[in-house]
């Protein structure tokens, strides 16, 4: 990303250094994306032109937590809320075919408890920023 009209080897002036510092992270990301698109790097991605499939409760996660949780996921670390979401999804899938089966009653109770626990954790995180 080169915003200077000078040659690459010339030192930056004070005004140029100030402009560099004023660039926001969003502008730097946008410039990188433009450069990647111009050289065809983005089109080479297997997911080009398709919506991202995050799965694992991504859509149920509050917007402010989506990126931090994605970073943790990519690092192989799952926050407790994600583990709760996975357990809830597994129980929902297991209970999908059972209407009012008495054998499934403990599972339904566990599902309700997990949903409440997750809701409380997310509400506390939303309001206080910590768990």
Secondary structure as the mmCIF struct_conf table of DSSP 4:
data_model
#
loop_
_struct_conf.conf_type_id
_struct_conf.id
_struct_conf.beg_label_comp_id
_struct_conf.beg_label_asym_id
_struct_conf.beg_label_seq_id
_struct_conf.end_label_comp_id
_struct_conf.end_label_asym_id
_struct_conf.end_label_seq_id
BEND BEND1 UNK A 5 UNK A 6
TURN_TY1_P TURN_TY1_P1 UNK A 8 UNK A 9
BEND BEND2 UNK A 10 UNK A 10
HELX_LH_PP_P HELX_LH_PP_P1 UNK A 11 UNK A 13
HELX_RH_AL_P HELX_RH_AL_P1 UNK A 14 UNK A 22
HELX_RH_AL_P HELX_RH_AL_P2 UNK A 25 UNK A 39
TURN_TY1_P TURN_TY1_P2 UNK A 40 UNK A 44
BEND BEND3 UNK A 45 UNK A 45
TURN_TY1_P TURN_TY1_P3 UNK A 46 UNK A 49
BEND BEND4 UNK A 50 UNK A 50
TURN_TY1_P TURN_TY1_P4 UNK A 56 UNK A 60
BEND BEND5 UNK A 61 UNK A 61
HELX_RH_AL_P HELX_RH_AL_P3 UNK A 63 UNK A 74
TURN_TY1_P TURN_TY1_P5 UNK A 75 UNK A 76
HELX_RH_AL_P HELX_RH_AL_P4 UNK A 80 UNK A 95
TURN_TY1_P TURN_TY1_P6 UNK A 96 UNK A 97
BEND BEND6 UNK A 99 UNK A 100
HELX_RH_3T_P HELX_RH_3T_P1 UNK A 102 UNK A 104
HELX_RH_AL_P HELX_RH_AL_P5 UNK A 105 UNK A 128
BEND BEND7 UNK A 129 UNK A 129
#
